[in-house]
Amino acid sequence: MSVVLFTSDLRLHDNPVLTAALRSAPHVVPLFVVDSGIAAAGFAVPNRAAFLADCLAALDEGLRARGGRLVVRSGEVVAETCALAAATGAGEVHVAAGVSAYALRREERLRSALEADGRQLRVHDAVVTAVPPGAVLPAGKDHYAVFTPYFRRWSAEPLRPVLPAPRSVRLPGTESEPESEPEPESEPLPAAAALARGTASPGLARGGEAEGRRRLAAWRRGGLARYADRHDDLAGDATSRLSPHLHFGSLSPVELVASARERAAGGCAGAEAFVRQLAWRDFHHQMLAARPEAARRDYRSRHDRWREAPAELAAWRSGLTGYPLVDAAMRQLAHEGWMHNRARLIAASFLTKTLYLDWRDGARHFLDLLVDGDVADNQLNWQWVAGTGSDTRPHRVLNPLAQADRFDPDGAYVRRWVPELAGVPGRAVHRPWRLPARERERLDYPEPVVSLEEGLARFRRARGLT
């Protein structure tokens, strides 16, 4: 008997955890614990709860089609897992390796508790990431701090084989083997409302492995080939939108990299660019695995003395800064629980370098709403933009007007998300303060919270650049 503890790997295709458990024992108990610690830490938010509920329902459906089902428990993960292992007589518990401080503590506590009861914990790499954290290291150091040399080593690292979904999953207590241990009891599959308080974003995408594989197939057919040229096109929305499925593990990063590399070998420039983005995800995971404190502390301190400006922070959160591209990004986030990657960079730069507000305030707001809100990617991308992370140009400032002219040249993205400006023609939509006073009054749109010149000068003074 083995237990599979599902965490960030809510899939049947290419799941080394499930495959290893099925190879190790004739009966397997697939387990998901609704972790009370996640809620206590403030990470159980409506958008991710809704997506998680979809993923669990899809996982249970896939297991039932193969003769099994998902066992659901609620509470403290270590206690619930150990109790189930004892009740079923399981000798092993299989789980995917994590990288956050929370996941690493949970893993150590689970190992100790199981070993004290004569059982073993089997931890599997290359499940949450394509290349495991620590698999490639620079000489004399415990991780790469700069992406380009990491990417070279990462690109040369062989991937493990992509695994098929299992044909059958046998629980104990089935009718065909009535003398085995009784079938374990399970709570009902949780609904989103039971996982988090609040209402999910109205435009939130659906979750689950079947939906993820449908999106992946469509991406391979259409968007992948054009990705290199169009991934920064804000209005074109030409990114894969697979990040939520990577976060919950309803798609495999190894499968995505292997598939894209196959297309890249055939000369597909879009596939090469997509692989690079997947490598960025692994890069941040290996950074966080080596420096778990980077989730809340500066990776590289710039001795910032961040401003306290509650009204400006509230304007940024609400999409009312007076800078249309920034406001469009924040409103997309509120509506979809997702934001275009280029828009994330612009919104984050505006908060940290134009308003000079603490990156942690922005990262927290993103985690409250992003369905793909991953601690490694979110926190370390925020630090990259803020200049406290791995960026080799830590003082760069993304000018929202220049970014708008380049990545939303006809204003279609802004008009989609800032309907007050829908009637403003051409590129004037990015600079509504230049319109005649009478036209500005009719727009019902705020004046800029700060001039870009003032924000830049303040930032440069704060960083000692003047």
Disulfide bonds with the S-S distance in Angstrom:
none
